[in-house]
């Protein structure tokens, strides 16, 4: 099982724009592919990241940070439903 790298959630939450969120997610997926991981393991990683974002609890989230979480979840759900390369 692939584990989230330390600080990955925070990197997504602290992005400046939704495009940065997408860049982080697609970049990480690209790195996992380069490391030779099969699509099933990458999909497990995507699902784990989605669940971690859903469960992320912080009462002091700004509107931008909340938007970054929503944006990331939309990107991840698209990949879950349509495949890793979607």
SVG drawing of the C-alpha trace seen along z (x, -y; Angstrom):
<svg xmlns="http://www.w3.org/2000/svg" viewBox="-17 -33 28 36">
<polyline fill="none" stroke="black" stroke-width="0.4" points="0.0,0.0 1.2,-3.5 1.3,-5.9 0.8,-9.6 4.0,-11.6 4.3,-13.8 3.0,-17.2 1.1,-16.3 -2.3,-17.4 -0.8,-20.7 0.8,-21.3 -2.6,-21.0 -4.4,-23.1 -1.8,-25.9 -1.8,-26.2 -2.3,-29.7 -4.8,-28.6 -6.8,-25.6 -4.3,-25.1 -1.6,-24.6 -3.7,-21.9 -4.1,-20.1 -0.4,-20.5 0.5,-18.8 -1.9,-15.9 -0.9,-15.2 2.8,-15.7 2.6,-13.1 0.8,-10.7 3.5,-11.2 6.2,-10.4 4.4,-7.2 4.2,-6.1 7.9,-6.8 8.6,-4.7 6.9,-1.8 3.8,-1.5 0.8,0.1 -2.4,-1.8 -4.2,0.2 -1.7,-1.0 -1.9,-4.5 -5.7,-4.4 -5.4,-3.2 -3.2,-6.3 -5.7,-8.6 -8.5,-7.1 -6.4,-7.5 -5.7,-11.1 -9.4,-11.8 -10.3,-10.2 -7.6,-12.1 -8.9,-15.4 -12.4,-14.5 -11.4,-13.7 -9.1,-16.7 -10.4,-18.6 -9.2,-22.1 -11.5,-24.8 -9.2,-27.6 -9.4,-26.9 -9.7,-30.0 -12.0,-30.2 -9.1,-29.7 -8.0,-26.6 -11.5,-25.1 -11.7,-25.9 -8.4,-24.0 -9.8,-21.0 -12.9,-21.1 -10.9,-21.5 -8.6,-18.6 -11.6,-16.4 -13.1,-17.2 -9.9,-16.4 -9.5,-13.1 -13.1,-12.1 -12.7,-12.7 -9.6,-10.4 -11.5,-7.7 -14.4,-7.7 -12.6,-8.2 -9.2,-6.7 -5.8,-8.0 -5.0,-9.8 -8.3,-11.7"/>
</svg>
